Amino acid sequence: CVYVNPSLLIYLCPGTLFQSPEEGWQLYTSAQAPDGKCICTAVIPAQSTCSRDGRSRELRQLMEKVQNVSQSMEVLELRTYRDFQYVRSMETLMRSLDARLRAADGSLSAKSFQELKDRMTELLPLSSVLEQYKADTRTIVRLREEVRNLSGSLASIQEEMGAYGYEDLQQRVMALEARLHACAQKLGCGKLTGVSNPITIRAMGSRFGSWMTDTMAPSADSRVWYMDGYYKGRRVLEFRTLGDFIKGQNFIQHLLPQPWAGTGHVVYNGSLFYNKYQSNVVVKYHFRSRSVLVQRSLPGAGYNNTFPYSWGGFSDMDFMVDESGLWAVYTTNQNAGNIVVSRLDPHTLEVVRSWDTGYPKRSAGEAFMICGVLYVTNSHLAGAKVYFAYFTNTSSYEYTDVPFHNQYSHISMLDYNPRERALYTWNNGHQVLYNVTLFHVISTAGDP
């Protein structure tokens, strides 16, 4: 995305794939080089491309002014035409008066004088018409100057925008946006430093549930899966796109062979991973074949509201996907109810490695994984914040203080999607997204 010769760059990288309709250009990556210079790249929204660009806004304003000038010219034309007709009708009268004055040769009878006086009275309105002509002349001069200025401004914009039409510009912008997204993916992992304000996608379903996209699907695949409720459910709705999910159209239904428990499901590489109801069994359901590929018990994992999050809801087992793979978050009697993080093999569901975080699961509101780090919120209610972080690469932890705006006051599902670098949330019947800001320290090629 940005290359600077010195060996070390410090990046603050907010993922901004999702945006509210009111937002326009968004910061994608910012970098500060050792010399103190700030380098930024930005993403233009895919919809209404260029609508908020300064030159396009200026062009729109100029078009409005051109329309106003045209309307003013039409009004002047109608008015001057009417006045011109009046002046022409008065022209005959003025010539007649002039001839009679010349013929009078210095002497007028009383009758002739009265006739001339009456004719002059008829000409009195002509003075106001002539005054209006003067005003119109000044207006025309002003409008002519405005037209000249507008023509210059339009020519300047045309020169700046070049020979590209709107469609060409849109294609170029979309290509640039794709390159920026690809660039952001190369930035790798980072530490969570911020969570954006919530972006409400839809209000649908009951108070508890989950929704997600496939974390491993290509960027062109924007299918959304929706699972209402927190126990004994079997119905999964698959929407073709995020836009279809928002509108509630173009979906198919999957009926799971075993009911689920909790809301900690995840879709990973075409399969749904979920906790089988009233058991500690992990189920891998493949959507295309509509079949269970594998299922396996998590050794010692609590279930059936033994070790849920603070909100309950059979949330004993929570499955997550980050940049490094598939994870399970749960707890056991052996570790006294503290959160256990296990890396799972997505093909066999065997536990690859486990970590005891030391954080009591019943005190956690929700949790999510980013770059091998487990982040825990201190509440599922209003006033929550990201309070705790456990680093699996160093088997260490720290307490954090990252604000987290819980808009609808009851979160029952919170998951990170590494493809989109966004948090998916089910909040009191609302499907909500959050962008995240990650802190990166990136070494250039050749560094140890």
N, C-alpha and C positions, 0 to 999 in steps of 0.2 A: 504494500500500500504506500508506505513512505519509507525511503531509505536515506539514512544519514550516515556519513562515513565513520564518525566516532563509534567506538566499540559498544557503547551502552546506551539504550533508550529506555525511558520510563514511560509506560503507556497507562492511560486511564481509559478503559474501553467499555462504554455502555452498549449493550445489545439493543438495537432500536428497530427490530423488524416490525414490531407492532406499534401502532400510533393511533391516537384518538383522531377523529375527523377534523378537529380544530387545528391540529398541528401541521406544520409545513415541513421545511427543511429540518433535518435532525442531525445532531452530531453522531457520528458513528465511531470515530477514533480520534483521540487527541494525543499528541506526543510532545514531549519537551526534550530537546537535545541538550547536551552538556553546555552549549554556549548560551542557553537560556531562551532560545527561540521556540515559539510554540507552533507546532504543525498540526493542522486539522484536516480531516476529510469528512464529507457529509453525504447523506443519502437523500435524494429527492423522492417524495411519495410517489408510488406507482400510479395512483389515481390523480386526475386533474394535474397532470404533469405541466410544469411551468406556470400554473395558475397564480402562484404567489411570487414568481420571479419579478424583480423590480422593473426590468425593461418591458415585460409583458403587461404589468400593471400600468406603466406609463403609456404604453401603446393603447390600452383600453381607454385611459383617460383622454388621450388625444382623439380617439374615435368619437367619444362623447362630445368633445368640444367641436369637432367637425360637424357633427349632427346639429348641435346648437347653432353654429354659424350658418349652416344651410337653412335652418328654420327661420333665423333672423333675416336672411337675404330674401326668403320667400315673402315674409311679411312686408319688407321694404318694397319689394317689387309690386305687390298688390296695392300698397298705399300710394306709391308714386304713379302708378298707372291711373288710379282714380283721380289723383290731383292733376295729372297731366290732361285728362279729359276735361276737367273743370277749367284749366287755364286755356285750352283751345277754344272752349265755348265762349270764354271772355275775350278772346282775341278779336273776334268780329265786332264786339261791342266797343272795344278800345279803338279800333280803326275808324269806326263810325263817328265816335266822339272826336277823334283827331281831325277828321275831315270837316266836321261842322265847326270846330274851333277855327280852322284855317279859313273857312268860307265866311265866317262872321265878320272878319276884317275890322275887329275892334268894337263892333256895336252889336248888342244882343237885345232882342225884345224881352219883355218880362216873361212871355210864354216860352220862348226858346231857352231862356236862362233856367226856368223851372224844369223844363224837360232835361237839360243837361245835368242839373242837380239830381234829378231822380235817377238818371243813368249812372252818375258817380256813386250814388248810394248802393247801386247794384254791384259795384266793383269793390266795395269795402271789404268783403270776406276774402278777396284775393290776397290781401296783405298777410293774413294768418297762414294761407296756403303757401305763400312764398317763404315765410318764416320756417314752416315745416320742412320745405325744400332744403333750407340751409342746415337744419338739424339732421335731416337724412343724409346730406352730403358729408357731414362730419362723421356720422355713423358708418357710412360706406368706407370712408378713409380708415377708420379704426378696424372695421372688419377686414379690409384688404390687408392691413398690417398683420392681423391675427392669422389670416390664411397664409401669408408669407412665412410667419414664424412656425406655424403648424407644418407646413411643407418642409421646412428645414429640419424640424424635429423628426418627422417621419423618415426623411432621407437618412438622418443620422442613425436611427434605429435599424433601418433596413441595412445600412452598411455594417452595423455592429452584428446583427443577426446573420448576415451573410445570405447565401443563396438557399439555405435550408428551409423547407416548408415545415409546417407543424408536425406532420407525420415523421419526417426525417429527424427532426429535433427530438421527438418522443422516443424513437428507436435508439438514438444515440444516448439519451438519458437512461433508458432502461438497460442498455449495455453497460453503461458506467455503473449503475446501481449493482448489477450482477458482479462486476469486477470488485466493487467495494465489499460486497458480502463475502466473496471468495477470499478476499484479502483478510477480512476479519477472522475467518476460520483459521487462517495461518498464524494468528497471534497466539494460539495455544491457550493454556490455562492461566488462571489468575486468582487472586484472593478477593472475595466479596467485600466491597466497600460501600455499596449503596443499592437501594431498591427504589424504583420509581413510584410515582403515584399510581393507583390502580386504574386499569382500563376495562370497563365493563363491556363484555362482548354480548352477553345475553342474560335474561332472567328466565329460567326454565326449570321445571321440576320441583322436587321437594326440598326440604331444608338441607339434606345431606346427599352427597353423590360425588361423582368424579367425571372428568372429561379430559381428553388428551389427544395428541397427534403422535405419529410414529417417529421416534427419535432417530431412526436409522434410514428413513425414507429419503429419496432424492428431493431436492427443493421443489420440483414441479408437483410432487405429491402432497397435497394439503388436506387429506382426509382427516376427519374429526370423529372420535369415538366418544360415546355418551352413555353413562351408566348411572341411572337414578336409584337412590336408596343406598343403605349401608349394610344390609344383611338379607339373605335368602333370595336375592335377585338373580335372574338368569338372562334378562333381555339386554342386549347391547345394540345400540343404534350406530350405524356407520354412515356419516354424511360425506358426500363427495368432495366438498370444499368447505373452508371456513365460512365463505359467503353463504353457502347452502345451510350451514349450521345456524347462522344468524337468522336466516329467513325461515328455518324449519322445513326445508324441502330437500328432495333428491337424496333419500337415505334408504339403506337396506337394514334388515334386522337379523341379528345372530342370536340364537337361543343356546346358551351354554348347557352342556350336559350335567354340570354340577353347579349348584348355587354358590355365590360369593359371600365373603364376610369382609366388612370394613370398606374403606374407600382408597386403599393404597395400591391400586392396580396400575399397570404401566403397559403400553404397547411398544414393543421392541422388535424391529426387523420382521414385521408382518405377523407377530404373535402377541397375544394378550397373556400377561403373567398376573395371576391373582391367587388369593388365599381361599381355599375351599371352606365352605361354611362348616362350623363346629369341628374344626380340625386344624392341625398345623401343617397341612399339605399345601405345597405350591403347585399350581396347575399352569401348564403352558398350552394355550389353545391357539391353533393356527387358523386365521380367518379364511384364507383361500380354500383350504381343504375342509373347513368346518369340522375339525377334529382335534382331540387332545393328543399332542405329540409326546408329552411326558408329564409325569407328576411325581413328586417326591416330598417326603416329610423333612421339615427343618428340625434337626436333632435338638430336643429340649425346649423348643420355642413355645411360649405361652400362647393361648388362643381362647376364644369365647369370652372376651372381656377380662382376661386374667391380668394382662399388662397392656392396656390401651393407652393412647394419648389422654390428655386431661379431659377432652370432650367425650370420651367413651366410644360408643358406636362400633364395637368389635374391631377397633383399629390396632389390634395386637401386632399385625404384620404389615409392613409398609415396603413396597417394592419401588425401586428408583433406578434411573439410568442417567449417567453423566458421560463425560468425554472418555472415560476409561472402561465403561461397561455396565453390567447389571449388578445391582446391590439389593440386599434385604436388610431392613432395620426392624428389630424385634427385641425381645428380652427373654430371659430364662430364670428359673428358680435358683440355679447355681450362681448367677451373678447378682442376686438380690434385687432384681427388678431394674437394674441399670441397662441403658441402651446398648445393644450389641449391633455392630455393623459387620455384615458378611458379604464378601465378594462371591457371586455365584457364577458358575459356568452356564451360559445361556442355552447350551445344547443338552446338558445332562441334569442341570439344576443342582449339581453337587456344590458344596461349600468349598471354595478355593482357599480362603483365609478369613479369619474373624478377628475383631477388635472389641474389647470392652471399654466403652467410653467413660464409664464412671458417672454418667448423668442419669438420674432417675426418670424413667420413661413417663410415669404418671404426672410428672411436673412439666412435661413438654407439651406445648400447644400443637405443633406439627414440626416436621423436619424435611430437609431436602439435601441432595448431594450435588456439589459442583467441584469438578476437578479433583476428585478423591477426598474432598473435605465434607464432613457432615455438619450442616448448619441447623440449629435448633431454635425455635421461637419459644418464648417463655409463657405464652398464653395463646388460646384460640379465640379470645375475646378482644374487644376494643382496647387499645393501648399496648398491643403486643409489639415486640421488637425481636430481631435476631440476636439472641443472647449468648449463644454458646457455639463454638466451632471445634470439631475434632479432626485432626490431620492424620490420615491413615499412613501417609508416607513417612512420618516421623513418630507415629504413635503418641502424639502429644495433643494438648488441648489449650484453649484460651477462652476467656469470656469476652464477648463482643458487645457492641452497642450500636446496632444498625437499625434506624427507624423503619417501621413497617406499618403502613397505613391500612388498618383493618376496617374498610368502609362500611361493611354490612354486619359487623360485630359477631360473626360466628363462622370461623373457618373449619371445614371438615375434610379438606383435601388440599395439599400443597406439594407441587412437583416441579422440578426443573427440567427443561427441555434443552439439551446441549446444541441441537441443530439450530434452534431459534434464539438461544440464550435468553429465555424468558421463563417466568414462573407461572404455571397454570394453577388456578385456585378455584375451589367451590366455596362460595361464601354466602351462606344463608339463602340458598336457592339462586344465586347469581354466579355466572361463569365469568371469571375475572382473570386478566393478565397483568403481570408486572415485568417491566424491563429491569435488568440488573447491570450494575457497574462493577467491573472487575479490574483489579490493579495488577499490571503486568511488569515484570522486569525481564527484558528480552536481550540476549546477547547475539551479536551478529556472527556470521559464519567465521570459523577460525578461532573463536574464543574457547577457552577451556570449559 
